Amino acid sequence: MKKFSGKTLTKKNARKTAAAAPAPAPARVRVATMWLSGCSGCHMSFLDLDERLVELVKLVDILHSPIVDVKDIPEVDVGIVEGCVNNNEQEHELRKLRSRCKVLIALGDCAVTGNIPALRNQFQLKDCLLRAYEQTESTRISCIPNDPIVPVLNPKARPLQEVVKVDLSIPGCPPDADVIWYALTELLAGRTPQWTEKNLRYD
C-alpha cells in the first residue's frame, strides 16, 4: 500500500483513481491552407462556415493560411489549396506544402480543373502577355514585366493534380460552406467524403 494525499492507497483504490482521471484531450489536427491562382472565393466560403468555425477550432489548429500571418509552411496533417498553378513561385510553394502534409485537398474548381485561369491555355503565353500589357484598350504605357522579383508565368495554367498528388478534391466555384463543412467533418471522423447529386447541387 502507498500513501496518497494523506490517505492509504490500495491497489484497488489506485485502479479507481486511475479510472476516474479525465482522459487527455486528443491532439488537434494541424492544418495549412494556401491560395494560388484563384479569386479567394473558396477561402470566403470557408469563412462562411460562420459559427461552425467555433466548433472547428476545437478540433484543428490552422498553422498557415492567407488569414494567418505565418510566412513559412510548417509540418501539418492536412493541406488545403485553392487555385491552380500559374507560375514558378506557386509551383514551388505547392510542392513544399505537399512534402509537409499528410493529406492534400484541392479546394474548388480552379484547384481541381484549372477553371477560369486555365482559359489562357488556348493561347500562346507570349500572346497572353502582349494582350494583357500592351494591347488592352486602356493601356497607355506598354511594358511586359521582366523584373527578377516577379514570378515567371508557366506556359500553361495547371490544376493541382498535374503537379502533385492530390488526396481529395472538393469541387465547386466556389464550394458551398455546407459542402466544405461536410468534407472536413467526414475527414476528421476518419471517413472519405462521398459526393452525390444532392451535395453537389448549386442552384
WOQUIWO-V531483 format. One record per residue. N is the residue number from 0. RES is the residue in three letters. SS is DSSP state (@ for helix, = for strand, . for the rest). Layout:
BEGIN
n=N res=RES ss=SS
n=N res=RES ss=SS
END
This chain:
BEGIN
n=0 res=MET ss=.
n=1 res=LYS ss==
n=2 res=LYS ss==
n=3 res=PHE ss==
n=4 res=SER ss=.
n=5 res=GLY ss=.
n=6 res=LYS ss==
n=7 res=THR ss==
n=8 res=LEU ss==
n=9 res=THR ss=.
n=10 res=LYS ss=@
n=11 res=LYS ss=@
n=12 res=ASN ss=@
n=13 res=ALA ss=@
n=14 res=ARG ss=@
n=15 res=LYS ss=@
n=16 res=THR ss=@
n=17 res=ALA ss=@
n=18 res=ALA ss=@
n=19 res=ALA ss=@
n=20 res=ALA ss=.
n=21 res=PRO ss=.
n=22 res=ALA ss=.
n=23 res=PRO ss=.
n=24 res=ALA ss=.
n=25 res=PRO ss=.
n=26 res=ALA ss=.
n=27 res=ARG ss=.
n=28 res=VAL ss==
n=29 res=ARG ss==
n=30 res=VAL ss==
n=31 res=ALA ss==
n=32 res=THR ss==
n=33 res=MET ss==
n=34 res=TRP ss==
n=35 res=LEU ss=.
n=36 res=SER ss==
n=37 res=GLY ss=.
n=38 res=CYS ss=.
n=39 res=SER ss=.
n=40 res=GLY ss=@
n=41 res=CYS ss=@
n=42 res=HIS ss=@
n=43 res=MET ss=@
n=44 res=SER ss=@
n=45 res=PHE ss=@
n=46 res=LEU ss=@
n=47 res=ASP ss=.
n=48 res=LEU ss=.
n=49 res=ASP ss=.
n=50 res=GLU ss=.
n=51 res=ARG ss=@
n=52 res=LEU ss=@
n=53 res=VAL ss=@
n=54 res=GLU ss=@
n=55 res=LEU ss=@
n=56 res=VAL ss=.
n=57 res=LYS ss=.
n=58 res=LEU ss=.
n=59 res=VAL ss==
n=60 res=ASP ss==
n=61 res=ILE ss==
n=62 res=LEU ss==
n=63 res=HIS ss==
n=64 res=SER ss==
n=65 res=PRO ss=.
n=66 res=ILE ss=.
n=67 res=VAL ss==
n=68 res=ASP ss=.
n=69 res=VAL ss=.
n=70 res=LYS ss=.
n=71 res=ASP ss=.
n=72 res=ILE ss=.
n=73 res=PRO ss=.
n=74 res=GLU ss=.
n=75 res=VAL ss==
n=76 res=ASP ss==
n=77 res=VAL ss==
n=78 res=GLY ss==
n=79 res=ILE ss==
n=80 res=VAL ss==
n=81 res=GLU ss==
n=82 res=GLY ss=.
n=83 res=CYS ss==
n=84 res=VAL ss==
n=85 res=ASN ss==
n=86 res=ASN ss==
n=87 res=ASN ss=@
n=88 res=GLU ss=@
n=89 res=GLN ss=@
n=90 res=GLU ss=@
n=91 res=HIS ss=@
n=92 res=GLU ss=@
n=93 res=LEU ss=@
n=94 res=ARG ss=@
n=95 res=LYS ss=@
n=96 res=LEU ss=@
n=97 res=ARG ss=@
n=98 res=SER ss=@
n=99 res=ARG ss=@
n=100 res=CYS ss==
n=101 res=LYS ss==
n=102 res=VAL ss==
n=103 res=LEU ss==
n=104 res=ILE ss==
n=105 res=ALA ss==
n=106 res=LEU ss==
n=107 res=GLY ss=.
n=108 res=ASP ss=@
n=109 res=CYS ss=@
n=110 res=ALA ss=@
n=111 res=VAL ss=@
n=112 res=THR ss=@
n=113 res=GLY ss=.
n=114 res=ASN ss=@
n=115 res=ILE ss=@
n=116 res=PRO ss=@
n=117 res=ALA ss=@
n=118 res=LEU ss=@
n=119 res=ARG ss=@
n=120 res=ASN ss=@
n=121 res=GLN ss=@
n=122 res=PHE ss=.
n=123 res=GLN ss=.
n=124 res=LEU ss=@
n=125 res=LYS ss=@
n=126 res=ASP ss=@
n=127 res=CYS ss=@
n=128 res=LEU ss=@
n=129 res=LEU ss=@
n=130 res=ARG ss=@
n=131 res=ALA ss=@
n=132 res=TYR ss=@
n=133 res=GLU ss=.
n=134 res=GLN ss=.
n=135 res=THR ss=.
n=136 res=GLU ss=.
n=137 res=SER ss=.
n=138 res=THR ss=.
n=139 res=ARG ss=.
n=140 res=ILE ss=.
n=141 res=SER ss=.
n=142 res=CYS ss=.
n=143 res=ILE ss=.
n=144 res=PRO ss=.
n=145 res=ASN ss=.
n=146 res=ASP ss=.
n=147 res=PRO ss=.
n=148 res=ILE ss=.
n=149 res=VAL ss=.
n=150 res=PRO ss=.
n=151 res=VAL ss=.
n=152 res=LEU ss==
n=153 res=ASN ss==
n=154 res=PRO ss==
n=155 res=LYS ss==
n=156 res=ALA ss==
n=157 res=ARG ss==
n=158 res=PRO ss=.
n=159 res=LEU ss=@
n=160 res=GLN ss=@
n=161 res=GLU ss=@
n=162 res=VAL ss=.
n=163 res=VAL ss=.
n=164 res=LYS ss=.
n=165 res=VAL ss=.
n=166 res=ASP ss=.
n=167 res=LEU ss==
n=168 res=SER ss==
n=169 res=ILE ss==
n=170 res=PRO ss=.
n=171 res=GLY ss=.
n=172 res=CYS ss=.
n=173 res=PRO ss=.
n=174 res=PRO ss=.
n=175 res=ASP ss=.
n=176 res=ALA ss=@
n=177 res=ASP ss=@
n=178 res=VAL ss=@
n=179 res=ILE ss=@
n=180 res=TRP ss=@
n=181 res=TYR ss=@
n=182 res=ALA ss=@
n=183 res=LEU ss=@
n=184 res=THR ss=@
n=185 res=GLU ss=@
n=186 res=LEU ss=@
n=187 res=LEU ss=@
n=188 res=ALA ss=.
n=189 res=GLY ss=.
n=190 res=ARG ss=.
n=191 res=THR ss=.
n=192 res=PRO ss=.
n=193 res=GLN ss=.
n=194 res=TRP ss=.
n=195 res=THR ss=.
n=196 res=GLU ss=.
n=197 res=LYS ss=.
n=198 res=ASN ss=.
n=199 res=LEU ss=.
n=200 res=ARG ss=.
n=201 res=TYR ss=.
n=202 res=ASP ss=.
END
